[in-house]
Structures are given as structure tokens and as C-alpha cells.
Amino acid sequence: MENQEIWTAEDLVAWRKTLGWTQTKAATELGISLRAYQDREAGKARITREAILACGALRHMAARAN
């Protein structure tokens, strides 16, 4: 997923579920509001390249913590 230039809402949901996170946890870790995160998962807001990179970094950090 991180290697794609564009993520879909489904990609974002898959990322979150892979980590076992709630929407609230994902929003907090990304530094955005819950509403902003929910809008992205619902396909109502664009998932930026910066967000994709942050998701990749957070996945890497979570893997190292385990």
C-alpha cells in the first residue's frame, strides 16, 4: 500500500485494521481529528501523499514495537 501514489478509502481501512487500531487511535496517531479521519475512510476527503507516508512510518514503528 505505501508504494502507491494514491490510496483509496479501502486502503486506509486495511492499513488501520492491519494495525488493530480504532478510528480514534488512527486519527490520534496521524495528528488529525476523528472527523477528518472518518471523512477519509468514507471517501469524502482525499488521502494525501503525506498521509500515505505517515501511515507507512507508523506501520514500521508499530512493527518494531512488537
GIWOLIN-V807611 format. One record per residue. N is the residue number from 1. RES is the residue in one small letter. SS is DSSP state (H for helix, E for strand, L for the rest). PSI is psi in degrees with one decimal (* if undefined). BURIAL is b if it has 16 or more other ideal C-beta (glycine too) atoms within 10 Angstrom, else e. Layout:
n=N res=RES ss=SS psi=PSI burial=BURIAL
n=N res=RES ss=SS psi=PSI burial=BURIAL
//
This chain:
n=1 res=m ss=L psi=-43.4 burial=e
n=2 res=e ss=L psi=-25.2 burial=e
n=3 res=n ss=L psi=-10.5 burial=e
n=4 res=q ss=L psi=147.1 burial=e
n=5 res=e ss=L psi=-29.9 burial=e
n=6 res=i ss=L psi=134.5 burial=e
n=7 res=w ss=L psi=145.8 burial=b
n=8 res=t ss=L psi=170.7 burial=e
n=9 res=a ss=H psi=-37.6 burial=e
n=10 res=e ss=H psi=-35.9 burial=e
n=11 res=d ss=H psi=-42.1 burial=b
n=12 res=l ss=H psi=-42.7 burial=b
n=13 res=v ss=H psi=-44.1 burial=e
n=14 res=a ss=H psi=-41.6 burial=e
n=15 res=w ss=H psi=-49.8 burial=b
n=16 res=r ss=H psi=-44.9 burial=b
n=17 res=k ss=H psi=-33.6 burial=e
n=18 res=t ss=H psi=-37.4 burial=e
n=19 res=l ss=H psi=-10.9 burial=b
n=20 res=g ss=L psi=27.8 burial=e
n=21 res=w ss=L psi=152.7 burial=b
n=22 res=t ss=L psi=168.8 burial=e
n=23 res=q ss=H psi=-37.7 burial=b
n=24 res=t ss=H psi=-45.6 burial=e
n=25 res=k ss=H psi=-44.9 burial=e
n=26 res=a ss=H psi=-45.2 burial=b
n=27 res=a ss=H psi=-44.7 burial=b
n=28 res=t ss=H psi=-46.6 burial=e
n=29 res=e ss=H psi=-32.4 burial=b
n=30 res=l ss=H psi=-10.6 burial=b
n=31 res=g ss=L psi=30.3 burial=e
n=32 res=i ss=L psi=166.1 burial=b
n=33 res=s ss=L psi=157.9 burial=e
n=34 res=l ss=H psi=-42.7 burial=e
n=35 res=r ss=H psi=-43.6 burial=e
n=36 res=a ss=H psi=-40.0 burial=e
n=37 res=y ss=H psi=-45.8 burial=b
n=38 res=q ss=H psi=-37.2 burial=b
n=39 res=d ss=H psi=-36.6 burial=e
n=40 res=r ss=H psi=-42.9 burial=b
n=41 res=e ss=H psi=-28.5 burial=b
n=42 res=a ss=L psi=-3.2 burial=e
n=43 res=g ss=L psi=14.4 burial=e
n=44 res=k ss=L psi=-14.2 burial=e
n=45 res=a ss=L psi=148.6 burial=b
n=46 res=r ss=L psi=143.1 burial=e
n=47 res=i ss=L psi=111.4 burial=b
n=48 res=t ss=L psi=162.1 burial=e
n=49 res=r ss=H psi=-38.4 burial=e
n=50 res=e ss=H psi=-39.5 burial=e
n=51 res=a ss=H psi=-39.6 burial=b
n=52 res=i ss=H psi=-44.4 burial=b
n=53 res=l ss=H psi=-40.2 burial=e
n=54 res=a ss=H psi=-41.0 burial=b
n=55 res=c ss=H psi=-42.2 burial=b
n=56 res=g ss=H psi=-42.9 burial=e
n=57 res=a ss=H psi=-42.1 burial=e
n=58 res=l ss=H psi=-37.9 burial=b
n=59 res=r ss=H psi=-42.6 burial=e
n=60 res=h ss=H psi=-44.0 burial=e
n=61 res=m ss=H psi=-40.8 burial=e
n=62 res=a ss=H psi=-38.6 burial=e
n=63 res=a ss=H psi=-37.0 burial=e
n=64 res=r ss=H psi=-28.8 burial=e
n=65 res=a ss=H psi=-22.2 burial=e
n=66 res=n ss=L psi=* burial=e
//
